[in-house]
Amino acid sequence: MHYLLRKKAHNSPRPGASAPPPCPSGFRNTRLLISVYSPPPWGRRPAAAGEGRRPAGGRVRGLVARRHVDGECGELRATKSLRTPGRQKLWRGSLLLLSLLLVLATSVCHWFRPQPLSESERRELAGRFKDLIASTGGSQVWIKRPASSHHEQRPDTSLHVLATSSAYRAVLAALEHESAQEELELREAEGNGGGGLHAIDLNVTRRGQRICRIHLREVPRLLRAAIVIDDLGQDLEAARKLLTLPYPLTFSVLPHLRYSQSTAEEVHRAGREVMLHLPMEAEPGAHPLPGEGTIRTGMSNAEVHGVVQNDLASVPFAAGVNNHMGSLATRNRPLMADVMKVLAERQLYFIDSRTTANTVALEAARRQGLPAFYRAVFLDDTETLPYTLGQLREFRRFVEERGAGLAIGHPHATTLEALVRFLPELEQADIELVEASELVRLPEVARLHPPTKPGSSR
């Protein structure tokens, strides 16, 4: 029912009608006093005195209400439109249909309107492209670390990829296929990689919103290097400082020292690689002595097995082994064969520190089928910053010439400072720093042999 309320002031009577009577004293505190009357449907009754004139035809029912609040009177008059029931149903049905159509139109617009990707969705798609590149190219691609430039809006969704000639076309085809499968737009801008090699910039978008940008560059070969930090386990703080460097160094821990286990555990928690720095017997007169858990000449196979197992238990999470000292032990073929058998049982890799020119450790490891490599450069035989920086530059030249290389340093303050200064240069030279376990498993590394100059004997 629809009511139209009109309030009439006490001092404004209707034309031709007498003023409303004063408020009865019995209703001074009553909010509303209502009198309802309705004309009969077959006609009109005469208007009572004081009611005024009512509309003809019986369309309007009169509703007279008097409000008595604190002695003041007012009159409220309402009219109720008496539409026929059929018209009321039609009107209500029309309103309901119109409301449903509006709701449906709003929903359809919402469904078909392109929704922007959330930040997590963008990162997920960019991560899938990164995984696709890595799985397609394997060891023949290098996805460089995101640049920390403030000009890049999304450094984590910008990929700089180096790929060898054998992998370049396969990676590009895989990216084009994935974009089509995901209904993404892939804009390509060809470039020049120099020396007749290819380069291309790929901008991956969805409905104009950027997902990732990929710079793919063809190179004749990938250059890779590993740096092992030896002699850890004596000072926990030294390892913690090295862990602050945002590069994949490899941490080689001596067994049975005060901080051997805790160092290995902290390195592992930080997501870095742990090695066992296995003590081996040095030539007579060597100083300092190798320490507890040393592999010595004259040991039986069972003794070698026991010593290596105990040393590994002292350094949890070790993925590989390199020798600490050992200028005497690494000359002994039977002894090295026994050591490599134990490492093969544990599926570890081996790095020959090459403390003597007469070492046969690398040969014994490869003969046993172990992933193995050798040390090319000692970084800090002289514990000064200029010397270590010079050795790092020598190491870079070695890698550029041979394609891969491994250097060994120690947890000296000068070595840490030299690494902070030099490692960005290594990356700018397109040399990828990797963990030792990755380096030793590269197919090209298995074909590399050490130079004749071994470095100092230890």
C-alpha positions as CSV (number, residue, x, y, z in Angstrom):
1,M,0.0,0.0,0.0
2,H,1.3,3.5,-0.9
3,Y,0.5,6.4,1.5
4,L,1.1,10.0,0.8
5,L,1.2,11.9,4.1
6,R,0.4,15.5,4.4
7,K,0.8,17.4,7.6
8,K,-1.5,20.3,8.2
9,A,-0.6,22.9,10.7
10,H,-3.2,23.7,13.4
11,N,-3.6,27.3,12.3
12,S,-4.1,26.3,8.6
13,P,-7.6,24.7,8.2
14,R,-8.7,23.5,4.8
15,P,-10.9,25.9,2.8
16,G,-14.5,25.5,3.8
17,A,-13.6,23.5,6.9
18,S,-13.6,24.5,10.5
19,A,-10.4,24.5,12.5
20,P,-9.5,21.2,14.2
21,P,-10.7,21.0,17.7
22,P,-8.2,21.6,20.4
23,C,-6.2,18.7,21.8
24,P,-8.2,16.8,24.4
25,S,-6.5,17.0,27.7
26,G,-6.5,13.2,28.0
27,F,-4.2,12.9,25.0
28,R,-1.6,15.5,25.7
29,N,1.2,12.9,26.0
30,T,0.0,10.6,23.2
31,R,2.1,10.5,20.1
32,L,-0.5,9.8,17.5
33,L,-4.3,9.5,17.6
34,I,-5.6,8.0,14.3
35,S,-9.2,7.9,13.0
36,V,-9.7,5.7,9.9
37,Y,-12.8,5.8,7.7
38,S,-13.6,4.5,4.3
39,P,-16.5,5.3,2.0
40,P,-18.6,2.4,0.8
41,P,-17.8,1.1,-2.7
42,W,-21.3,1.7,-4.0
43,G,-21.4,5.4,-3.3
44,R,-20.4,8.3,-1.1
45,R,-21.8,9.2,2.2
46,P,-22.3,12.9,3.0
47,A,-19.3,14.6,4.4
48,A,-19.5,15.1,8.1
49,A,-19.1,18.5,9.6
50,G,-15.5,19.5,9.8
51,E,-14.2,16.8,7.4
52,G,-14.2,19.0,4.3
53,R,-14.7,17.7,0.9
54,R,-13.5,14.3,-0.2
55,P,-12.6,13.2,-3.7
56,A,-15.4,11.6,-5.8
57,G,-15.5,8.1,-7.0
58,G,-14.4,6.3,-3.8
59,R,-10.7,6.2,-5.0
60,V,-9.4,7.6,-1.9
61,R,-9.8,6.4,1.6
62,G,-9.4,9.1,4.2
63,L,-7.0,8.8,7.0
64,V,-7.1,11.5,9.6
65,A,-4.5,11.5,12.3
66,R,-4.1,13.9,15.1
67,R,-0.8,14.3,16.8
68,H,-0.9,15.5,20.4
69,V,2.6,16.3,21.7
70,D,3.0,18.4,24.7
71,G,-0.3,20.1,24.1
72,E,0.2,21.0,20.4
73,C,-2.1,19.6,17.8
74,G,-1.4,18.9,14.2
75,E,-3.3,16.9,11.5
76,L,-1.8,14.3,9.2
77,R,-3.8,13.2,6.2
78,A,-2.9,10.2,4.1
79,T,-4.3,9.0,0.9
80,K,-4.0,5.4,-0.3
81,S,-4.1,4.7,-4.0
82,L,-6.5,1.9,-4.6
83,R,-5.0,0.4,-7.7
84,T,-6.6,-2.8,-9.0
85,P,-4.9,-6.1,-7.9
86,G,-4.0,-6.9,-11.5
87,R,-2.2,-3.7,-12.1
88,Q,-0.3,-4.0,-8.8
89,K,0.9,-7.5,-9.8
90,L,2.0,-6.2,-13.3
91,W,3.8,-3.2,-11.8
92,R,5.6,-5.4,-9.2
93,G,6.5,-8.0,-11.8
94,S,7.9,-5.3,-14.1
95,L,10.1,-3.9,-11.3
96,L,11.3,-7.3,-10.4
97,L,12.2,-8.1,-14.1
98,L,14.0,-4.8,-14.5
99,S,16.0,-5.5,-11.3
100,L,17.0,-8.9,-12.5
101,L,18.1,-7.6,-15.9
102,L,20.2,-4.9,-14.2
103,V,21.9,-7.5,-12.0
104,L,22.5,-9.8,-15.0
105,A,24.0,-7.0,-17.1
106,T,26.3,-6.0,-14.2
107,S,27.5,-9.6,-13.8
108,V,28.1,-10.1,-17.5
109,C,30.1,-6.9,-17.7
110,H,32.2,-8.1,-14.7
111,W,32.7,-11.6,-16.3
112,F,33.9,-10.2,-19.6
113,R,35.9,-7.3,-18.4
114,P,39.7,-8.1,-18.4
115,Q,40.9,-8.5,-14.8
116,P,44.4,-7.2,-14.1
117,L,46.9,-9.8,-12.9
118,S,47.9,-9.7,-9.3
119,E,51.5,-9.4,-8.3
120,S,51.6,-13.1,-7.2
121,E,50.2,-14.2,-10.6
122,R,52.7,-12.2,-12.5
123,R,55.6,-13.7,-10.4
124,E,54.2,-17.2,-10.9
125,L,54.1,-16.8,-14.7
126,A,57.5,-15.2,-14.8
127,G,58.8,-18.1,-12.7
128,R,57.3,-20.6,-15.1
129,F,59.1,-18.9,-18.0
130,K,62.4,-19.1,-16.0
131,D,61.9,-22.8,-15.3
132,L,61.1,-23.4,-18.9
133,I,64.3,-21.8,-20.0
134,A,66.3,-23.8,-17.5
135,S,64.7,-27.1,-18.4
136,T,65.0,-26.5,-22.2
137,G,68.6,-25.3,-22.2
138,G,70.0,-27.3,-19.4
139,S,73.7,-26.7,-18.8
140,Q,73.8,-24.7,-22.1
141,V,72.0,-21.7,-20.7
142,W,72.8,-19.2,-17.9
143,I,70.0,-17.1,-16.4
144,K,72.0,-14.2,-14.9
145,R,71.1,-12.8,-11.5
146,P,68.5,-10.0,-11.6
147,A,70.1,-6.6,-11.8
148,S,69.7,-4.5,-8.7
149,S,69.1,-1.3,-10.7
150,H,66.6,1.2,-9.2
151,H,65.5,1.9,-12.8
152,E,64.0,-1.5,-13.2
153,Q,60.4,-1.6,-11.9
154,R,60.3,-5.4,-11.5
155,P,63.9,-6.7,-11.5
156,D,62.6,-10.2,-10.6
157,T,60.6,-10.4,-13.8
158,S,63.4,-9.3,-16.1
159,L,65.6,-12.2,-17.2
160,H,69.0,-11.9,-18.9
161,V,69.7,-15.3,-20.5
162,L,72.9,-16.4,-22.2
163,A,72.5,-19.5,-24.4
164,T,75.0,-21.5,-26.5
165,S,74.3,-21.8,-30.2
166,S,73.0,-25.3,-29.7
167,A,70.4,-24.1,-27.2
168,Y,69.4,-20.7,-28.5
169,R,66.9,-21.7,-31.1
170,A,65.4,-24.4,-28.8
171,V,64.9,-21.9,-26.0
172,L,63.3,-19.3,-28.3
173,A,60.9,-21.9,-29.8
174,A,59.9,-23.1,-26.3
175,L,59.1,-19.5,-25.2
176,E,57.0,-18.9,-28.3
177,H,55.1,-22.1,-27.8
178,E,54.5,-21.4,-24.1
179,S,53.2,-17.9,-24.8
180,A,50.7,-19.3,-27.4
181,Q,49.5,-22.0,-24.9
182,E,48.9,-19.4,-22.2
183,E,47.3,-16.9,-24.6
184,L,50.0,-14.3,-24.0
185,E,51.3,-11.7,-26.3
186,L,55.0,-12.1,-27.2
187,R,56.7,-9.1,-28.8
188,E,60.1,-9.8,-30.3
189,A,62.8,-7.3,-31.1
190,E,65.8,-8.8,-32.9
191,G,69.2,-7.5,-31.9
192,N,72.8,-8.2,-32.7
193,G,74.9,-10.3,-30.3
194,G,78.2,-9.5,-32.0
195,G,80.4,-11.8,-34.0
196,G,77.5,-13.0,-36.1
197,L,75.6,-14.2,-33.0
198,H,72.0,-13.5,-32.3
199,A,70.2,-11.6,-29.6
200,I,66.5,-10.9,-29.0
201,D,64.4,-8.9,-26.6
202,L,61.1,-10.6,-25.7
203,N,58.3,-8.7,-23.9
204,V,55.6,-11.1,-22.6
205,T,52.3,-9.4,-21.8
206,R,48.7,-10.2,-21.2
207,R,46.1,-7.6,-22.3
208,G,48.7,-5.0,-22.2
209,Q,50.0,-5.8,-18.7
210,R,53.7,-6.8,-18.6
211,I,54.5,-10.3,-17.2
212,C,58.2,-10.5,-17.8
213,R,60.9,-9.2,-20.2
214,I,63.5,-11.6,-21.5
215,H,66.8,-10.7,-23.1
216,L,68.1,-13.8,-24.8
217,R,71.7,-13.7,-26.2
218,E,73.6,-16.3,-28.1
219,V,77.2,-17.0,-27.0
220,P,79.8,-19.4,-28.4
221,R,80.2,-21.0,-25.0
222,L,79.4,-20.5,-21.4
223,L,82.1,-19.6,-19.0
224,R,81.8,-21.0,-15.4
225,A,83.8,-20.7,-12.3
226,A,83.7,-22.0,-8.7
227,I,85.3,-20.6,-5.6
228,V,85.9,-22.9,-2.6
229,I,86.7,-21.4,0.8
230,D,88.9,-23.8,2.8
231,D,89.7,-24.3,6.5
232,L,86.4,-23.5,8.0
233,G,85.3,-24.9,11.3
234,Q,87.8,-23.0,13.5
235,D,85.9,-19.7,13.6
236,L,82.1,-19.5,13.2
237,E,82.1,-15.7,12.7
238,A,84.3,-16.0,9.6
239,A,81.8,-18.3,8.0
240,R,78.9,-16.0,8.8
241,K,80.7,-13.0,7.2
242,L,81.2,-15.1,4.0
243,L,77.6,-16.1,4.0
244,T,76.6,-12.4,3.7
245,L,78.0,-12.4,0.1
246,P,75.2,-12.9,-2.4
247,Y,77.2,-15.4,-4.5
248,P,77.2,-19.2,-4.5
249,L,80.5,-19.8,-2.8
250,T,81.3,-23.4,-1.6
251,F,82.3,-23.9,2.0
252,S,84.8,-26.6,2.9
253,V,84.9,-27.5,6.6
254,L,87.6,-29.2,8.5
255,P,86.4,-32.2,10.6
256,H,86.5,-32.6,14.4
257,L,87.0,-28.9,15.2
258,R,85.0,-26.9,17.8
259,Y,82.7,-25.3,15.1
260,S,82.8,-28.0,12.4
261,Q,79.2,-29.2,12.9
262,S,77.7,-25.8,13.6
263,T,79.4,-24.2,10.6
264,A,78.2,-26.9,8.3
265,E,74.7,-26.6,9.7
266,E,74.6,-22.8,9.3
267,V,75.9,-23.0,5.8
268,H,73.3,-25.6,4.9
269,R,70.5,-23.5,6.4
270,A,71.7,-20.5,4.3
271,G,71.2,-22.6,1.2
272,R,74.9,-22.8,0.4
273,E,77.0,-25.9,-0.4
274,V,79.1,-27.8,2.2
275,M,82.2,-29.8,1.5
276,L,84.4,-31.9,3.8
277,H,88.0,-30.6,3.9
278,L,89.6,-34.0,4.3
279,P,93.0,-33.9,6.0
280,M,95.7,-35.9,4.3
281,E,99.3,-36.6,5.2
282,A,101.8,-34.0,4.0
283,E,105.5,-34.3,3.3
284,P,107.7,-34.6,6.3
285,G,108.4,-31.2,8.0
286,A,105.1,-29.7,6.8
287,H,103.6,-27.1,9.2
288,P,101.0,-27.1,10.5
289,L,100.1,-30.8,10.8
290,P,96.9,-31.9,9.0
291,G,95.0,-32.6,12.3
292,E,92.6,-35.2,13.5
293,G,91.0,-37.5,11.0
294,T,93.9,-37.5,8.7
295,I,94.3,-40.0,5.8
296,R,97.9,-41.4,6.1
297,T,100.0,-43.6,3.9
298,G,100.2,-47.2,5.1
299,M,96.5,-47.3,6.2
300,S,94.5,-50.4,5.2
301,N,91.3,-50.2,3.2
302,A,89.3,-50.7,6.4
303,E,91.2,-47.9,8.2
304,V,90.7,-45.5,5.3
305,H,87.0,-46.3,5.2
306,G,86.6,-45.7,9.0
307,V,88.5,-42.4,9.0
308,V,86.5,-41.0,6.0
309,Q,83.2,-42.0,7.5
310,N,84.0,-40.4,10.9
311,D,85.2,-37.2,9.2
312,L,82.0,-37.0,7.1
313,A,79.9,-37.6,10.3
314,S,81.7,-34.6,11.8
315,V,80.7,-32.3,8.9
316,P,77.0,-32.9,8.1
317,F,75.5,-32.1,4.7
318,A,78.8,-32.5,2.9
319,A,78.1,-32.8,-0.9
320,G,81.8,-33.4,-1.8
321,V,85.3,-33.6,-0.6
322,N,88.6,-31.8,-1.2
323,N,92.0,-32.6,0.3
324,H,93.5,-30.5,3.1
325,M,97.3,-30.6,2.6
326,G,98.2,-34.1,1.4
327,S,101.3,-33.5,-0.6
328,L,102.5,-37.0,0.5
329,A,99.2,-38.9,0.6
330,T,97.9,-37.7,-2.8
331,R,100.9,-39.3,-4.5
332,N,100.0,-42.8,-3.3
333,R,97.8,-44.5,-6.0
334,P,96.5,-47.4,-3.8
335,L,95.7,-45.0,-1.0
336,M,93.8,-42.6,-3.3
337,A,91.9,-45.5,-4.8
338,D,90.7,-46.6,-1.4
339,V,89.6,-43.0,-0.6
340,M,87.7,-42.6,-3.8
341,K,85.8,-45.9,-3.2
342,V,84.4,-44.6,0.0
343,L,83.4,-41.3,-1.7
344,A,81.7,-43.3,-4.5
345,E,79.7,-45.2,-1.9
346,R,78.4,-41.9,-0.6
347,Q,77.8,-40.5,-4.1
348,L,80.1,-37.5,-3.4
349,Y,82.3,-35.5,-5.8
350,F,86.0,-34.8,-5.3
351,I,88.2,-31.7,-5.9
352,D,91.9,-32.2,-6.0
353,S,93.5,-29.2,-4.2
354,R,96.7,-30.0,-6.0
355,T,99.2,-29.4,-3.2
356,T,101.8,-31.2,-5.2
357,A,102.7,-31.6,-8.9
358,N,102.8,-35.3,-8.4
359,T,99.2,-35.8,-7.2
360,V,97.2,-38.7,-8.6
361,A,94.0,-37.9,-6.7
362,L,92.1,-36.4,-9.7
363,E,93.0,-39.4,-11.8
364,A,91.9,-41.9,-9.1
365,A,88.6,-40.1,-8.7
366,R,87.8,-40.0,-12.4
367,R,88.8,-43.7,-12.7
368,Q,86.4,-44.5,-9.9
369,G,83.6,-42.6,-11.8
370,L,83.4,-39.7,-9.4
371,P,82.5,-36.2,-10.7
372,A,85.9,-34.5,-10.2
373,F,87.9,-31.4,-10.9
374,Y,91.0,-29.6,-9.8
375,R,92.1,-26.4,-8.3
376,A,93.5,-23.9,-10.8
377,V,94.4,-20.9,-8.6
378,F,95.2,-20.3,-4.9
379,L,93.8,-16.9,-4.1
380,D,95.6,-15.9,-0.9
381,D,99.0,-17.6,-0.4
382,T,100.0,-14.1,0.5
383,E,97.5,-12.6,2.9
384,T,97.2,-9.1,1.4
385,L,94.4,-7.4,-0.6
386,P,96.5,-6.5,-3.7
387,Y,97.8,-10.0,-4.0
388,T,94.3,-11.6,-3.7
389,L,92.9,-9.2,-6.2
390,G,95.7,-10.0,-8.6
391,Q,95.0,-13.7,-8.1
392,L,91.3,-13.2,-8.8
393,R,92.2,-11.4,-12.1
394,E,94.5,-14.3,-13.0
395,F,91.6,-16.7,-12.2
396,R,89.3,-14.7,-14.6
397,R,91.9,-15.0,-17.4
398,F,92.2,-18.7,-16.8
399,V,88.4,-19.2,-17.0
400,E,88.2,-17.2,-20.2
401,E,90.9,-19.3,-21.7
402,R,89.8,-22.8,-20.5
403,G,86.0,-22.2,-20.2
404,A,85.8,-23.4,-16.6
405,G,88.0,-23.1,-13.5
406,L,88.0,-23.5,-9.7
407,A,89.9,-21.4,-7.2
408,I,90.5,-21.9,-3.5
409,G,90.7,-19.3,-0.8
410,H,90.6,-19.0,2.9
411,P,88.5,-17.1,5.4
412,H,90.9,-14.2,5.8
413,A,89.6,-10.6,6.1
414,T,91.6,-9.6,3.0
415,T,90.1,-12.4,1.0
416,L,86.6,-11.4,2.0
417,E,87.3,-7.8,1.0
418,A,88.8,-8.9,-2.3
419,L,85.7,-11.0,-3.1
420,V,83.4,-8.1,-2.3
421,R,85.3,-6.0,-4.8
422,F,85.9,-8.5,-7.5
423,L,82.9,-10.8,-7.9
424,P,80.7,-8.2,-9.6
425,E,83.4,-7.9,-12.3
426,L,83.3,-11.6,-12.8
427,E,79.6,-11.4,-13.6
428,Q,80.1,-8.4,-15.9
429,A,82.6,-10.5,-17.8
430,D,79.8,-13.1,-18.4
431,I,81.4,-15.6,-16.1
432,E,78.9,-17.5,-14.1
433,L,79.9,-18.4,-10.5
434,V,78.5,-21.7,-9.5
435,E,78.8,-24.2,-6.7
436,A,81.5,-26.8,-7.0
437,S,78.9,-29.7,-7.4
438,E,77.5,-28.0,-10.5
439,L,80.9,-27.3,-12.0
440,V,82.2,-30.9,-11.7
441,R,79.2,-32.3,-13.4
442,L,79.5,-30.2,-16.6
443,P,80.3,-32.4,-19.6
444,E,83.1,-30.1,-20.8
445,V,84.8,-30.2,-17.3
446,A,85.4,-33.9,-17.6
447,R,87.7,-33.2,-20.6
448,L,89.8,-30.6,-18.8
449,H,93.2,-31.5,-17.3
450,P,95.3,-29.5,-14.9
451,P,98.3,-27.5,-16.1
452,T,101.8,-28.6,-15.2
453,K,102.3,-25.8,-12.6
454,P,100.6,-26.9,-9.4
455,G,101.3,-24.1,-7.0
456,S,102.9,-24.5,-3.7
457,S,103.4,-27.9,-2.0
458,R,101.4,-28.5,1.2
